[in-house]
């Protein structure tokens, strides 16, 4: 049993492992990510306005939740929060966005029938 435990410990030793895929992203400066997230914010605001104009305020609010999620990511790149905190907040807001937009579309489809 001890031999099995030791072999498992040796198996998880990754000191000689290759770098994981995506490490090249560390070369992108923080302002580059701020530009990317700001662009996503502009798209979400545009979509929110378009959807609100059709009378679907709930779905429009879902897009605004996505805006808040992107702002959370920006707080990390602006050195205001830790990455894991900003990422966790953003992921929770992203799922809320999907739920709000999805339920709104379901309601609008049900009223159309």
N, C-alpha and C positions, 0 to 999 in steps of 0.2 A: 504494500500500500504506500509506503514511504517512497519507494522507487517511482511509483506512478506519479505521486505528487511532485517529486523533484523533476521528472521529465516534463510534466505540464508547466512547471515554472520556467524551465529552459525553453519550452516552446513559445512562451509569451514574451521572452526576451527579444525586444525589437531594436536593440542597439545597432545592429548591422543591417537593418531593413532599409529599403529604399524610401525616399521621401514620398509621402502620399500625393496623389494627383491633385493639382490645383495650387500647389505652393507658389506658383508663378504670380498668383494674385497679390501676394505680399509686396510685389514691386509697384503696385498701383498706389498712388498717394491717397490719403484720406479725402482730399478735396475732389478726387475723381469719383469716389463713391458718393460724396455729397451731391455732385452733379447728376449722377445716375438716379439717386433717390428723389432728388428735386424734380427731375423729368417725370418720374413715375407719379409724383404728387400732382404735377400739372395735368397729366393724362387723366388721373382719377377725378380731379376737380372738373375737368371738361366733361367727362362721362356723367358725373353727378348732375351737372347742370342740364345736360341733354336729357337724362332720364327724368329729372324733376319736371322739365318742360312737358313731358308726356303725361304728367299727373301721378307718377309713381314715386311719391316722396320717400317711402320706406326703402326702396332700392337705392335711391339717391343718397340716403343716409348711410347705407352700406358702403358706398364708395367713399364717403367721408370718413368712415372707420378705417378704411385702407390708408387714407391720408395720414391719420394719426399713427398707424403702424409704421409708415415710412418715416414720419417725424421721429419715432422712437429709434429707428436705425440711425438717423442722422445724429442723435444725441451721442451715440458711440463714436462716430467719426469726428464729431466736434469735441471729443475728449471730455464729455460731461457724465457719461455712465460707462459701466463695464460692458464688454461685448455680450456676455451671457445674459445679463439683465436686459439689455436692449433687445436682444434676439428673442428672449422668452416673451417679453411684452408684445413684440411685433407678431410673433406666432399666434398668441392668444387673440390679438386683434384681427389677424388674418382669418382665423376660423370664425370669429364673430361676424366678420364681413361676409363670408360665404353663407353663413346661416341667415343673416338678415336679407341678403339679396335673394337667396334661394326661397325663403319663406314668402318674400314679397312677390316673387315671380309666380309662386304657387297660388297665392291669394289672387293675383291679377288674372291668372288663367282660370281659376274657379269662378270668378265674377263674370268672366267673358262667356262662360258656358251658360 
